[in-house]
């Protein structure tokens, strides 16, 4: 009997401790590092940082070495300088560009209709990431690529199709960024690392990018030099208006 009582008390004590130690309700399943609800501010900042990284990271470093603008003299860069290339070397960069495009798609779908300024800036960043993809790889998946698991093997768009898509994105961006501020529920501010929410600056970036990607057709029948000059006239006019990557003041940045 004593043993039975001791066993019962032990079970009761353990159960009580477990009950005291447990948290109940939704907070038990919520990770502070994985928010259930994302905001346009979070998505925009992440999209800009990713774009900065793609335009300053491995892709650009290696490309300048291949073009002999720079010389790789040590470790990984030395391998690149000797044209020792592994088929997996660019997986991370490729994935980062498509992750940026997918984040942009999410921002558009969740917040774009009520916030044309966020939508316009997102279009420009999409055009930049898509432009880098087609500049480096030519034909790439795009129109069929952002549908998730529904299209595990998306078709490749031709480079001319991709360049046309870029123009569509930029035209739509210019239209949305020229809308009045009161057409927006939310407007970008400090979450826009590049221009602090200055939509006029973004419009100039869009026009300049239009000129860049129209010029990619310089050897094609569709080439239109007058259209390029018109875009440039509406685009960036001085270095103070440049779109540049933003860095902190810490020495490792």
Helices and strands as residue ranges (DSSP letters): H 2-21, G 26-29, H 40-56, H 58-66, H 75-81, H 91-107, I 108-112, H 116-137, G 148-151, H 159-177, G 181-183, H 199-214, G 215-217, H 225-234, G 239-241
